[in-house]
Amino acid sequence: MAKQQTTPTPYAHSIERLSHCSIAGIHHIELHSHTIGYILHGTLCIHSNPPQCIPQGELYLLRAGCHYVEYLSHDNHPYEEIVVRLSNESLSSVLYTLVLSFDISTRHNNAPTAISPHQPSTRPIALLFKGIASYLSQHTFEECKAMEYLKIQELIYLLLSQQPTSPVALGICQIATPKRRCLDTIAHSNNRQKQTTAQLAEQCGMGLSTFKVVFKREFGCSPHSWFLSQRLDAICTLLRCTNEPIKNIAQECGFSSSSHMIRVFRAAYGVTPTQFRNSHR
């Protein structure tokens, strides 16, 4: 299984056109910023729980953190997408400008959204990305970062004004909420590390009891349950899609030993990791 890490950009935002013509299999990617993607050709499979396959012409949101993805090409055409990367600060700045200039609402309900929300694009958004593709081919954004920022503002405006209750729009608003932003950063950067709940609360600048209450309200479950489910999801993905030894999977998913992981996995699913792998081959 290949591991990829996005290269940090000197800017808090960027727009890129990516092509994956010879990459096969599951890839472990680590995103340093939130990503809004528009698929030009092919299908993007995000191996979460449940797995999601996002076809050509759809828009998706991936929060900063670790993800398992697979790029599928169609009709001998490489997988291609345009990705918009936004730091927490840049996203908050865009939303602040839109609220002041256009009275755009960023209110959202507290119901947990999908890990990687996605949706069909509207005609205005599809046309926007067609224009962005032209700017990228002419290297316009390299010469004028202000133009790039304006296109990002236009994208967020279209999402929040035309589809305010759509999955991607709700996900953006949740990320931009200060408490949610802090929780997302802490949660996704520690989802395979052995941090105690008290240590995570301290990183968020909250007391332990407050952290637990806020975390449950935002994520729909306790911190312990959420982190455990993240590790179990990662184990299932690696068992289904790779030939990694059990010992390596245990280490990658933050368990102290393979025997510890096996006990936890059996308690959750009623079978051992090896039995699970054999039944999904």
Protein Blocks (a to p, Z undefined) as FASTA:
>chain_A
ZZddddddfbfbdcdddddfkbgcjdddddfbdcddddfbdcddddddddddddehiacd
ddedddddddddeehiacddddddddfklmmmmmmmmmmmnopafbdcfbdcdfbdcddd
dfklmmmmmmmmmmmmnommmmmmmlmmmmmmmmmmmmmmmmmmbmklmmmmmmmpmklm
mmmmmmmmmmmcccdfklmmmmnopafklmmmmmmmmnopafklmmmmmmmmmmmmmmmm
mccdfklmmmmnopabfklmmmmmmmmnopafklmmmmmZZ
